[in-house]
Amino acid sequence: MTLHLVSLDCPSCGSALHGEGLDTIFFCDHCGDAAALSEEGLQMIDSSAILPSPGRPAGRWLPAWLIEADVTVSNRVRAKGRRSEGWQARRSFVIPAFAIPLDDLTRLARAFSEAAGETGEVPREPIHGGTLAIEDAVTLIRHIVIGDEVRKSDMLASLEVTIDVVESRLVATPYEKTRVGLRCSVTGVTVRLAH
């Protein structure tokens, strides 16, 4: 195993990037650009922000992946071996990239995918806590699609799911603090932070 030291300076403007202990995703407080830490070093990633819904405050911003993907569900088999129609569609997913319990992560990702949030410029505020790699975000998309198929009322026995990423970017997502956690200022979903 080789140890590599990586300078946490914004590849775009040169400002110091700030993060928390396990962060692998960084937003520059100065220019708003984003980067992700990989085995090759710090890689620039296209970025934007999903703006709060009208009337909802944004006291804290956290990272997420905005992924556009071609989703294919095929070889769908119901109980007793009966085949049913699969489907193919291009879909957009917003997958939170910060540490929260899996059930909250899934609920929030589903809610984001249903809410058509308006995008804008990344706020020049601290955006820390990014720990979810793009590969893990795609795995969660697969989990969401399979869960949606299982919830259908046709007694699903098996299926195949293919996720082909067309485009991905990092997005800053807005939240407000509550007594029990953070409420998303786009979806209204409240999540607990993982410790």
Secondary structure, 3 states (H helix, E strand, C coil): CCCCCCCCECCCCCCECCCCCCCCEEECCCCCCEEEEECCEEEEECEEEECCCCCCCCCEEEEEEEEEEEEEEEEEEEHHHCEECCEEEEEEEEEECECCCHHHHHHHHHHHHHCCCCEECCCCCCECCECCCHHHHHHHHHHHHHHHHHCCCCCEEEEEEEEEEEEEEEEEEEEEECCCCEEECCCCCEECCCC
